């Protein structure tokens, strides 16, 4: 009886110890202080040169995907991203797309943007979530060209 109890303790002891360590690792994630992503800030993150410069950048760099043009796909793509403390753009994702290659093109253009001026909260740079709307619309004169003037 004593041998059986000792054998069970020897076999189950490491398993219970491992389970406790694993549970501690899961329940206590390590997060960097001040890595919170803000939506409301004192100073919004901004594209260098302002809204007109952003519109010019998007107009110059956005291409209407051939497949979308051929299939008559048009509409608006909403892209969400984070402007980091250093102004870099990360975590790019489409939150509302239209397909036909337009979603991929929107992500490509957002990822190609230059470094932004980061948001500030209480005088310190912070991470901020941003959403950019990109419109893919055929021009009335030439149905194969994009009207690129619908940006926030």
Order of alpha helices (4+ residues) and beta strands (2+ residues): alpha-beta-alpha-alpha-beta-beta-alpha-beta-beta
